[in-house]
Amino acid sequence: MLRELHEICLNIGMGLSYVALFIASSRSSDNKHYLIEIIVGFIIGSFVGVLGGHVLFYFEIVKKWKETDEQVL
């Protein structure tokens, strides 16, 4: 179950990354943003995405631990 959840989240994340890359390249080619703005936005978005993924994954593991502890008691 946990493995499938990880694979689904990875696929969704990769898809959203491709969409973000497409949008960034189109905004740059239309001269609506400077390249440095796109790079900084990419870094910030990547950091927040990775941090959010780790937080959600951590809470899923804690939830599984609590369910296992309740079954033992």
N, C-alpha and C positions, 0 to 999 in steps of 0.2 A: 504494500500500500504506500509506504513512504517513498519507495523507489519510483513508483508511477507518478506520484505527486511531484517529485523532484524533476522528472522528465517533462511533465506537462508545463511546469513553471519555466523550465529552461527553454522550451519551444515557444511559449508565449513571449518570453523576454527577448529571444532572438528575433521574432517577428516584429516586435515593437522597436527594436534597435534598427532594423532595416527601414521601417517607416520613418523613424527619426533621422536616419542618414539621408533618405530621399528628400525629406523636407529641408534639412540643412543644406543639401547641395542645391536645391531649387532656390532657396532664399539667397544663397551666395551668388548664384548665376544671374539672378534678377537684380543684383546690387542693392538689396534691401538691408543686408547686414555685412559687417566686416568679418574677415576670416577669424580674427581673434575672438570676436563675440561668439561665433559658432563653436570654436574650440573650448572656450570657457564653459559655455552652456552644455557641451558634451561631457566635460569633466564633472560638472556639478550634477547633471542628470545621471551619469553612470554611478557616481558615489551614492546618491540618494537611492537609486534602484538596487544596488548591491546591499546597502545597509538595510533597506526595507525587506529584501529577500532573506537576509540572515535573521532579522528579527522575527519574521513570520515562520521561518524554518525552526528557529529556537522555540517559539511558543508551541509549535506542533509537537516537538520532541517532549517538552515539559508536559503537555496534555497526555501524551502516550505514557509517560512515566507515572502520572497521577492515576490513570486508568489501571495500570499494572499494579500499583501499590494498593488500590482499593480491592482488586481481585485477590491479592495475597492476604489481606486482612480478612 
